[in-house]
């Protein structure tokens, strides 16, 4: 589904990704872990299409298409979804109106029929249950005055509404207490199926107890230096990142 | 200095047409003398330094030329759809009785052309006319006072709620030549009464038009006045407007000024809070492009204690349009427990768009709550990106955010038909397709 070959990217003068190679197949969950500054969020940003990052080399193939050539909205329409680490507040734009516009623009691009108000509300109610999000939050302006946990739940609610093929969760667990973590993870798990895939970017192993990965990759200085299964995450939790850094230094 | 010559030219043109039999001839002569003394504002004028109105007039008008006669126009295209109200139409500053229609009962309200009121109701007019709007300190106000031809006179007795709004249409017929018009409104609202007024400006034809418009509004104890101004003239309209409200205790004034088009529009809006317990709100949106100049100068004068005023003006400026905002708040020494708030927020969409904004607070009382804030910037890029990652294309994302920004000014509009109309205007301008 997703094929990343030798991806290199920089922001301003600083090169952050130094050759990422990654293959993701449908149905899989891949965790990307690593110490601060390793490039985890940069990878998520580049995949989502943030303009500030300049791609220097490499290719990213998504469902047979060149992802790097697409504008962010085109990537979304192809089925890529980024759950932001710090979701922005947009005063005056109600979550419901925003969601309806997004859903319908994506449906239109895919040649599907757009939803009228009633059908849309029906879809919304169905998905609200998944992440236990309250209608009152959705009537308000997007993320305005939301707590950290509410913002993250709103991200997963949007994921449920847009049904992406590839979801990238950028440090979704940061700032969440254990209860919020469980609700968010539960939502993500319910959305998983054989044809979609998830990239979980996280610093801590804790999230991976709930969203169990098929593969774990450790990012260090812009490269994947080690890959393994969920046991690797447990090893990192026990030993920290220093042994990875030492190993990488030796190489 | 060219302003001196222009001032003289304007004065000569007014004197030529002065009706010495008019009951207000003394007022006009006084105003002419003030105009001569003050002179039209030049480059060094503090109040007009970002809005070179005199120079624009010199460049685009022949100041002593009479208006070409209007052969009659059909004002229906200018009418606001689906809003029931009293309709008062002025064409080139002259009352058009044929196109006007008063529907509210006479027991509720008197609506006349000012000329008519001066002839038949002097006792209602003379105590107020020329006494609320100061014509000594501003040359355009003096010009208007000396030269006004007509306008709307509205009188609401005590204890009346006027159900239907008064819709005043100011139309320039500029099909055969330039027009310079001077319109004077006088509104007197009795105790405990409520009334809504809407003014709309349009041109038919492609010659230039300049209008001065002065509105004097006396708001008695516990009365409420809502005033909408729709400045969306797609023709070549240059305008100077001065609205002054004199408010008695416990009264409420709500103004909404929407500047969407025109060549150069200068709005002077002044609220004189002459009592305690007053609650007033001023709202403005200037959503301008091409080379439009939109200038809002506001003054809120808290003369007594315990009153509340709030100002919210927002600007969306694109192409090479220019916005100017100057908000003065005066809190007099005895006006303790005043609450006065002001906010001016601007979004500049292009490199050539510009905004000049200046709050001016002069506070002489010591137990008050006052605040002001101005911001100016571009659209939040992070928010735009967020919307794009949800599949919304960049144009729609921009429109959503701009509409959200402008939308705040519609929130407190009580009349659903007027709110809907203005919403439609804004949506169309922002290419709202969501």
Interface residues (C-beta under 8 A of the other chain):
Chain A: X48 X49 X50 X51 X71 X72 X73 X75 X76 X77 X81 X82 X84 X87 X88 X90 X91 X92 X93 X97 X98 X99 X100 X101 X102 X103 X105 X106 X109 X141 X158 X162
Chain B: X380 X382 X383 X385 X386 X387 X388 X389 X390 X391 X392 X393 X394 X396 X400 X401 X403 X404 X405 X407 X408 X434
